[in-house]
Amino acid sequence: MDQDENNEDVTADAELAAAIMKRHFRPSLIKTEAWEGYEFADMEIKITESTDCYGAVLWPSAMVLCHFFDTHREEYNLMDKNIIELGAGTGLVTIVTSLLGAKVTSTDLPDVLSNLRHNVNRNTRRRCRHEPCVTELSWGKQLEERFPRTTCHYDYIIAADVVYGHPYLHELMETFMHLSSDDTVILWAMRFRLDPENSFVDTFEKHFSLEELYNLPSLRIKLYRACKRRGDTAQTSGFQLF
């Protein structure tokens, strides 16, 4: 790559990152409840965070994923599509995809569900074609019992910043595998921090074809599109992930 091309890439990265971060605003006056504002899907969205755990804080990867959906509405028409979000956190991505017409199942661990449900209800009630469902999902646990393959088919699996230095990467991979049909598309925004992120991507590519949609070095975030590799017969229990 020559210098001119490198400069163009840096400029494009900076412009896209700036456009994404401009979606965030803070209220000029906070009265009874602290919240952060976001503008997506032609709506003002109010998000309440919590400092009690990582899952109740909104990370920039969620904004990257929301910006992508909002600016690719024709290519990724979400109207009436079945979507499941892993690690929904504060609920921004669930809210935006619901506002864009999708039937969304929003999942996370039990300790963040109350705040997640509060944000989702506040921003989607009487605004959406389909009321989103907020439910518990602990990666790798009771997958077939709670999300049986015969009845649960998802057009999209979406995830923002679910890969980081935690001990449940094997369970996360099991969950991706279980929820994916041959025609399911995964859209996954990921912030790179430590070596485990790189090794997870390498393992992920053994079972899914991976396409990079955004690369934002200034935010250390990449957005991927993935589909299960044809003929991959690996089971969600008993196969070697790492």
N, C-alpha and C positions, 0 to 999 in steps of 0.2 A: 504494500500500500504506500503510495507516495504522500508527500506532505499535504498536498491540496485535498486529497481524499480524506486524510486523517482530520484535517481542519473542518471539513464538511460534516464528518461524523460527530465531532465534538459539538459543533454548532447545532446539529439536529437533536442531539441528546439534550443539550441545555434548553432548547426551545420546547421540546416535548415535556421535559421534567417541569419546566416553569408553567406550562399550560395545565398540567395535572395538579400541581400544588396550588394553583389559583382557584381550584374548585373549593378550597377550604376557607372558611371565614369564621370570625369570632363575633359574638354579639356585642354591641356597643354598651349594653347595660344588662348585667345579670341580676335577676330579681330573686326568685325562690330556688331555682335549680341551675347548676352549672351545666352548660352543654356546648358542643362544638358544632358549627354549621358547615354544610356541604351542599353544593349545587350540582345535581345530576338529574337526568331524565326530566328536564324542565321543571324540577321541583326544588324547593328548599328543604333540606333534610337536617333534622336536629338529632345529634348523637350524644348520649350521656356515657361517659367513661367511668371506670372505677380503677383505683390504684391498688386494689386488693390482690389482683393476679394479672399475669400477662394477657390472658384471654379477654379481659375486659378493657383493653386499651387498643385504640385504633392505630394500626401501623400503615406506613405509606404504600405497602404492597396492595392493600385494599383499594386505595385511591387509583392506583395504576390499573387494576382490573376493572373498576367502575368506569374509568375514563375510556378504556378500550371498548366496553360494551356500548357506552353512550355515543361514541363516535364511529361505530361500525354497525349501526342498526340495520342496514340493508343486508350486509354480508352475514351478520349473526342476528337474524330475526328471532327474537325470543318469545314471540306471541304463542301462548299455549304449549310451550316446550316444558318438559319435565326436567327440573334441575335439582340437584342436591349439593349443598355447600358443606364442606368439611371445615371445622374450626371457625365457625362463623363469627365468633368474638362479639364485637359490638353490634354487628348486624348490617353494616353499611352495604356490603355486596348483596346480601339477601334483599335488602330494601330496594336497591336500584334495579336488580333483575326482576323483582316483583312489579315495580312501577313500569317496567318495559314489557309486561304482559305474561311473564313466565309463571308456571306453577312450581313454587320453590319449597323444598324441604330444607330447613335451616338447622344445622346440628352443631353441638359442642358438648363440653363436659358439664355435669350437673351444677358445678359451682358458678358458672357464668350464665346459666339459662335465664335466671330472673332478669338480669340487666338486658340480655339479648332480647327476651320477649317484650320487655318494656319498650326498647327502641323500635323493634319491628312493629308492634301494635300502634305506637304513636305516629309512625310515619307511613303506614300502609292502610290503616282503617279507612274505608270508603274511598280510597284512592286507586285500588288495584282491581284488575279483572279477576284475579284469583287470590284468596287470602293465604299467605304463606303459613306453613306448618313449622313450628319450632319444637324440636325434640332432642332428647339426649342421644349421643353416639360416642361411646368410648372405643377408640380405634382397636380393631381386632377382636372385639368382644361381642358375642351374640349376633353376629352379622346375619347369618341365615335365619335365625329366629325372628329378628326384628326387621330385616330387609331381605326377604326371600327372593331369590333370583326369578322365580316363576311369576311373581306379581310386581316386582319393583324394577322398572326399566327407566333409565335416565338418559335423556338426550345429551345432557351436559353434567359433568362433575366440575365444580368450581372450588378453588382454594386460594387463599391469600396468606402467605407467610406461615405455612404450617410446618415447614422444615427448618429446624434450628437445633441448637444443642440440647435436645431432650433425649431420653432413653427409649422412645417409642417409635423409632423410624421403621422397625420391622413391622409393627402393628399398623402403621400408616400405609405401608406398601400392601399389606394384606387387605386393607380396606379399599384402596384403589382397585386392586385386582377383583375383589368380590363385587363391587358396585359397577364395574365396567362390563358392558356388553360389547359385541364386535363393532357396533356403530356409535358407541358413546364417545363423545369428545370431552377431553379434560382441558380446562383452561386454568392455568396455575401460575400465579405471580409469586416470585421467590426472591427474598433478599439474601445475598450471600454474605456470611459473617465468618464462619469457621470451616475447617476441613470436612466435617460431616455432611455439609450441604453438597459439596462436590462429589463425595462418594455416593450419596443418595441418588444424585442425577445419573451417575454411571450405572448404578444398579437399576434404576427406573428404566433406562434405555434398553435393558435386556428384555423387557416385557412390553414396552410401549415405543412406538415411533414418536419422535420428539421434533418439534419445529419451534424455532425461536421467533416470536412475534415482535417483542420489544427487547432492546438491550439499553439500559439506562445506567451507565457507569457512575454518573453523578449521584444517583440514589442507591447504587449497588443492587439494583433490582433487574431481574429478567422476567419476561412473560412468555410462557410456553403454551403451545397447543400440542396435545398428545392423543393418540388412539392406540388401543391394544393391538399388538402385532398379530397378524393373521396366523392361525395355527398354533398360537401359544396355548398349550394345554396345562400349564402350571396351575396347581390347586392352591387355594388360599391357606391351606394348612399342610405342613410337611415339606414344602419346597424351600430350597436355599435362596435366601434373599441377599445376604451379605456374607 
